[in-house]
Structures are given as structure tokens and as C-alpha cells.
Amino acid sequence: MTLKDFPKPSLKEPFKEIAKNTQKEETKTPENIIVIAKGLEVPWALAFLPDKSILITERKGTVRLIKDGVLVANPIAKINVKQTGESGLHGIAIDPKFNENFFVYLYYTYSDNGNNTLNRVSRFTYSNETLESEKIIVDKIPGAIFHDGGRLKFGPDGYLYITTGDAGNPSQSQNKNSLAGKVLRIVNDKIEVYSYGHRNPQGITWDDKGNLWESEHGNSATDEINFIEQGKNYGWPTIKGDENQTGLISPRLHSGTNTWAPAGLAYVNGSLYFGGLRGTALFQYNPETKELKEHFKNEYGRIRDVVVGPDSMLYITTSNKDGRGKPGVDDDKIIQINPSSL
């Protein structure tokens, strides 16, 4: 593993905002909303192929396909995962050069020969509506039944970014030689620790200026939205919420004594949108005005992934069958939302 040299931490603390001091507005369900798939089993992440088909990961280890607007009945792939608690099949990302190489990336939990719980990122080739030819890209990421991180996304620089959790061992987040509690980046097949000091980062996205943002589960409260800068230390487990310490970066926004359990994160039309699992809402945060809104509070239950599609619509996944929700008849779902109607 190659670690980049870390710059000296800045003594200047960034702006931070407490959610309880922001204005919250609940919105009713807009007319322009479509349930595009239902009956899924804990859909964890989704990604669009160039032809606008959608690949979906289900935590139990299956990959599903929506083609021409219809959910294909059978999974296109079954990954041998360790699914206990929060572990299992997590993130998915499509290679920016997919039309040339047909590469799809998955993040999943497995057991090694010693029955240790670990995570890995593997690359597959998409062919004839199936995934084949697995190649392991990052292996032996510390895992557990909780705090596995698991988000995969390609950045505007063309590199793959990976979020990893602390796997229930907070000290690993501060250990630069551990892959746990980090945002990782893969550059020319080398692993870089892009940022560290994270507890359980579940979402990453980039704004229209190319800035990286991250959503992170706090310790029963003080969930975070972080502005990520390369080489910086985001403080877990030393600081949380309004606490600060020289060389540690505080969140731009946190939930205070409330719990959002923020998951997928997306940016469109000047706002960050993130799913709330325990918060059972779609949250909208404007970094410029610092305004925070809640949408669909308790309407769809636990919301996990949030993705901007090629049509500039938001696509969200529910997570009501994950053992912590109250599933309805058609759960779990993928829902399309027009952000302009919010």
C-alpha cells in the first residue's frame, strides 16, 4: 500500500453548522414522482450504465438490473458475501470508460479462511447482462457486522473513491497504515489514503466546483456532512459535533442530538441531498445559504442511496427490509424524484 505524504494540518477551522439551528421545512409528496422498481431486498446502491439502464446492489449479495424501465426478474449476478448485521454487498460504480472496457466495481464483505470479517473492492466485466471475470482491486479492508462504509464513486479526476468504516475499532480511523475509517482513492492501481479520522462514511459526492463532500454516521447522534480535503484528519474518535482541536477538521453540518443516519449523498442544483435511514427523510442542504430542509418525512421510511441520474432527476432507494424499518407491501423501492419540484 502506498500512502501519500500528508500536508501539515491547517490551524484554521472551517465553518460548521448545527442542524438544530437551521430552518427545517417538510414538503409534501410532489406530483412528479415515480416508483420505478419495487419488491427489492435492501437495495444498497445504484449506478447508471451509459444506455441509462440501472444496476442495483442488494445487501444479501445480488445485483439487479433495470432495463428499459423494467426490473429484470432474476439477478444478473450473485456475489458470495458475508451478510450479518450491516455487512454484505454495498457500493457499485461504473468505470468512466465503460464503453471501452465494460468494467463495474463492487464493494462487499466476506470471510477469509480464518473466519475474519473483511471487505474488498472488486472489478467485474459486464457482458450479456451478467458480471464475470472478477479481479480484486483492494483487499482486506477491516470489516465487522457494522461500520463497513462501502460507498464507491468515480470522481471528476477519473479516479475511484472508496469509503471505509472503522469496523467497530475507532483507533483504526487514526492509523494511517490501516484501511479502516478512511476515504481511499485508487490512482494508477495504487491505494491512497485521501482522508482519515472517519467513523462510518456512507456517502460521497462532488459539487459543481469539484469539491468533495461526505456523509458520515455519528455515535448515536452528531451525524456529519463533511467538506473533504486531501490529507486532512476528520477527528474520529477524538472530536465530534462542535468539539474542536488543532489539526482536526470539524464537520460543516451536524445533527446535534438528533440522529439522521445519513447514507447516500448527491449534488444537484446547488444543493446536497442525502438519505436519512433513522431520519426517515430525504434531506436537502444548501452549502451557500446553510439552509437544511426535510422532504418526505416518514413517507417512505428509511432512505439509503441518493443518486443523480443522467436525466438530472434524483433516484432514491428505501431500506425498510434491513431489520430496522417497517416494510410495506411493495418495499423495498427505487423512486425517481424531480429535484426542481422540491
C-alpha positions in Angstrom: 0.0 0.0 0.0 1.3 3.4 -0.9 0.4 6.3 1.4 0.8 9.9 0.1 2.6 12.4 2.3 0.2 14.2 4.4 0.3 18.0 4.5 0.7 19.8 7.8 -2.8 20.2 9.3 -4.3 23.7 8.9 -4.9 25.6 12.1 -7.8 27.3 10.6 -11.1 25.6 11.4 -13.8 25.6 8.7 -17.3 26.9 9.1 -19.6 24.4 10.9 -23.3 24.5 11.2 -25.5 22.7 13.7 -28.7 21.3 12.2 -30.8 22.3 15.1 -30.1 25.9 14.3 -31.0 25.6 10.7 -34.5 26.0 9.3 -36.2 22.8 8.6 -39.1 22.6 6.2 -41.1 19.5 5.4 -42.5 19.1 1.9 -45.4 17.1 0.7 -45.0 14.5 -2.0 -44.7 16.3 -5.4 -46.8 15.1 -8.3 -43.7 14.5 -10.3 -42.5 11.3 -8.5 -42.3 7.8 -9.9 -41.8 4.4 -8.3 -39.6 2.7 -10.9 -38.9 -0.6 -9.0 -40.4 -2.4 -6.0 -40.1 -5.6 -4.1 -36.3 -5.3 -3.7 -34.3 -6.8 -0.8 -32.4 -4.0 0.9 -31.1 -2.2 -2.1 -27.8 -0.6 -1.0 -26.6 1.3 -4.1 -27.4 2.0 -7.7 -25.5 3.2 -10.7 -26.4 4.1 -14.3 -24.9 2.4 -17.3 -24.3 4.6 -20.4 -27.5 3.3 -22.0 -29.4 4.5 -19.0 -30.0 1.0 -17.6 -29.6 0.8 -13.8 -27.6 -1.7 -11.8 -28.6 -2.1 -8.2 -26.8 -3.9 -5.4 -28.9 -5.8 -2.8 -27.2 -6.3 0.6 -27.7 -10.1 0.5 -25.3 -10.3 -2.4 -27.4 -10.0 -5.6 -27.0 -7.4 -8.4 -30.3 -6.4 -10.1 -30.9 -4.7 -13.5 -33.5 -2.2 -14.6 -33.6 -2.3 -18.4 -35.9 -0.1 -20.5 -37.6 1.0 -17.3 -38.4 -2.6 -16.1 -36.8 -4.5 -13.3 -35.4 -7.8 -14.7 -36.9 -10.6 -12.8 -33.8 -12.5 -11.9 -30.5 -11.1 -10.5 -27.7 -10.7 -13.1 -25.1 -11.7 -10.5 -24.8 -13.4 -7.1 -21.8 -12.4 -5.0 -20.6 -14.7 -2.2 -20.9 -12.2 0.7 -20.9 -12.4 4.5 -24.3 -10.8 5.3 -24.6 -10.2 9.1 -26.0 -7.0 10.5 -24.9 -4.2 8.2 -22.4 -6.2 6.3 -22.9 -7.6 2.8 -22.9 -6.2 -0.7 -22.6 -2.5 -0.7 -21.4 0.0 -3.2 -21.3 -0.1 -7.0 -19.5 2.1 -9.5 -19.4 2.2 -13.3 -16.0 2.8 -15.0 -15.9 6.2 -16.8 -14.5 4.3 -19.8 -17.3 1.6 -19.6 -18.0 1.8 -23.4 -14.4 0.6 -23.9 -13.8 -1.8 -21.1 -17.2 -2.7 -19.6 -15.9 -2.5 -16.1 -18.2 -2.5 -13.0 -16.8 -2.2 -9.4 -18.4 -3.7 -6.3 -17.7 -3.3 -2.6 -18.6 -6.3 -0.4 -18.0 -8.1 2.9 -16.5 -11.6 3.1 -14.9 -14.1 5.5 -11.4 -15.3 5.0 -10.0 -18.7 5.8 -9.6 -17.7 9.4 -13.2 -16.6 9.6 -12.2 -13.0 9.8 -14.7 -10.4 8.6 -13.2 -8.3 5.8 -14.3 -6.1 2.9 -12.9 -5.8 -0.6 -13.4 -3.9 -3.8 -13.5 -6.0 -6.9 -13.8 -5.2 -10.6 -16.0 -7.2 -12.9 -16.7 -7.2 -16.6 -20.3 -6.6 -17.7 -21.2 -9.0 -20.5 -24.5 -10.2 -21.8 -26.3 -8.8 -18.8 -24.1 -10.6 -16.3 -20.9 -9.8 -14.3 -17.9 -12.0 -14.8 -14.1 -12.1 -14.5 -13.7 -10.8 -11.0 -10.4 -9.0 -10.3 -9.7 -7.9 -6.7 -8.7 -4.2 -6.6 -8.5 -3.5 -2.8 -8.5 -6.4 -0.3 -8.5 -7.0 3.4 -10.3 -3.8 4.4 -11.2 -4.4 8.1 -14.8 -5.4 8.4 -17.4 -6.2 11.0 -21.2 -6.6 11.4 -21.4 -2.8 11.4 -19.4 0.3 10.4 -18.3 -1.1 7.0 -18.5 2.1 5.0 -18.9 0.8 1.4 -19.6 3.7 -1.0 -17.9 3.7 -4.4 -17.8 6.6 -6.8 -15.6 7.9 -9.6 -14.5 11.5 -9.1 -14.2 14.2 -11.6 -10.5 13.3 -11.8 -11.4 9.9 -13.2 -10.2 8.0 -10.1 -12.2 5.6 -7.9 -13.0 6.8 -4.4 -13.9 4.3 -1.6 -15.3 5.0 1.8 -14.5 2.6 4.7 -15.8 2.4 8.2 -13.9 1.9 11.4 -15.3 -1.7 11.7 -16.1 -1.0 15.4 -12.5 -0.2 16.3 -12.3 3.6 16.4 -8.5 3.7 16.8 -8.1 2.3 13.2 -9.5 5.6 11.9 -6.4 7.4 13.1 -4.0 4.8 12.0 -2.7 5.8 8.5 -1.5 2.3 7.9 -5.0 0.9 8.3 -7.6 0.9 5.5 -10.4 1.4 8.0 -12.1 4.7 8.7 -10.9 6.4 5.6 -11.7 7.8 2.2 -9.5 6.0 -0.2 -8.5 6.8 -3.8 -7.1 4.5 -6.4 -4.5 6.1 -8.6 -2.7 4.0 -11.2 -3.5 0.9 -9.3 -2.1 2.3 -6.0 -4.1 2.9 -2.9 -4.0 6.5 -1.5 -5.5 7.5 1.9 -7.3 10.6 0.8 -8.7 11.5 4.2 -8.9 9.8 7.6 -10.5 10.0 11.0 -13.9 8.8 9.8 -16.3 6.6 11.7 -18.7 5.2 9.2 -18.8 7.2 5.9 -21.8 6.2 3.8 -21.9 8.8 1.1 -19.6 10.9 -1.1 -20.3 13.3 -4.0 -18.8 16.3 -5.7 -20.3 19.8 -6.1 -20.3 21.9 -9.3 -16.8 23.3 -8.3 -15.3 19.8 -8.0 -15.3 19.9 -4.2 -15.7 16.5 -2.4 -18.4 16.1 0.3 -19.0 13.2 2.6 -21.9 12.0 4.8 -21.0 10.1 8.0 -22.8 8.3 10.8 -22.0 9.7 14.2 -22.1 7.8 17.5 -25.9 7.7 18.0 -26.1 11.5 17.3 -23.8 14.2 15.8 -24.1 12.7 12.3 -21.9 14.7 9.9 -21.7 16.3 6.5 -18.0 17.0 5.8 -16.1 19.1 3.3 -13.3 16.7 2.4 -9.8 18.0 1.6 -6.9 15.7 0.7 -4.7 14.5 3.6 -6.9 16.0 6.3 -7.9 14.3 9.6 -11.7 14.5 10.4 -11.3 13.7 14.0 -13.0 10.5 14.9 -12.8 9.3 17.7 -11.2 12.4 19.2 -13.8 15.0 18.4 -17.4 15.2 17.3 -20.0 17.8 16.7 -18.9 21.3 17.9 -15.7 20.0 19.6 -12.5 21.1 18.0 -8.8 20.5 18.3 -5.8 21.9 16.4 -5.2 19.8 13.3 -8.6 18.1 13.3 -11.4 19.1 10.9 -14.9 19.7 12.2 -18.0 19.0 10.1 -19.7 21.7 8.1 -23.0 20.4 9.3 -24.0 18.0 12.0 -27.3 16.7 13.5 -26.7 17.8 17.1 -28.6 15.5 19.5 -30.7 14.2 16.7 -29.9 11.1 14.5 -30.2 11.2 10.8 -28.0 8.1 10.0 -27.1 9.8 6.7 -26.4 7.5 3.8 -26.1 8.2 0.0 -25.1 11.7 -1.0 -25.8 13.6 -4.2 -25.4 17.2 -5.5 -27.7 18.9 -8.0 -29.0 22.5 -8.5 -26.8 24.0 -5.8 -27.9 21.6 -3.0 -26.6 18.4 -1.3 -29.2 15.7 -0.9 -28.7 12.8 1.5 -30.8 9.9 2.6 -31.8 9.5 6.2 -32.1 6.0 7.5 -33.1 6.6 11.1 -34.1 10.1 10.0 -36.6 8.6 7.6 -36.4 11.6 5.2 -34.6 13.0 2.2 -32.5 15.9 3.5 -31.5 18.9 1.4 -28.6 21.1 2.4 -27.6 24.3 0.6 -23.9 24.9 1.5 -24.2 28.6 0.5 -27.3 29.6 2.5 -26.7 26.9 5.2 -30.4 26.0 4.9 -31.5 22.5 5.7 -34.8 21.0 4.6 -36.5 17.7 5.2 -38.6 16.1 2.4 -41.0 13.1 2.7 -40.6 12.8 6.4 -41.9 9.3 7.4 -43.5 8.8 3.9 -41.1 6.2 2.5 -39.4 5.1 5.7 -35.6 4.5 5.7 -33.9 6.2 2.7 -30.4 4.9 1.8 -28.9 5.8 -1.5 -29.4 9.1 -3.4 -28.1 9.4 -6.9 -28.5 12.0 -9.7 -29.4 10.2 -12.9 -28.4 11.2 -16.5 -31.8 13.0 -16.7 -30.8 15.2 -13.7 -33.5 13.5 -11.6 -32.9 12.2 -8.1 -33.1 8.4 -7.6 -33.5 7.2 -4.0 -33.6 3.7 -2.5 -35.6 2.7 0.5 -34.1 0.3 3.1 -37.1 -0.8 5.1 -36.3 -4.6 5.0 -32.9 -4.1 6.6 -34.2 -5.2 10.1 -34.6 -1.7 11.4 -37.5 -0.5 9.3 -41.2 -1.2 8.9 -41.5 -2.6 5.4 -44.7 -2.0 3.4 -46.2 -4.4 0.9 -44.1 -3.1 -2.0 -40.8 -2.5 -0.2 -38.1 -2.0 -0.9 -38.4 0.6 -3.7 -36.4 2.8 -6.1 -38.1 6.1 -6.5 -37.5 8.9 -9.1 -37.9 12.5 -7.9 -37.7 15.7 -9.8 -35.5 18.0 -7.6 -37.0 21.1 -9.2 -40.3 20.2 -7.5 -38.9 20.2 -4.0 
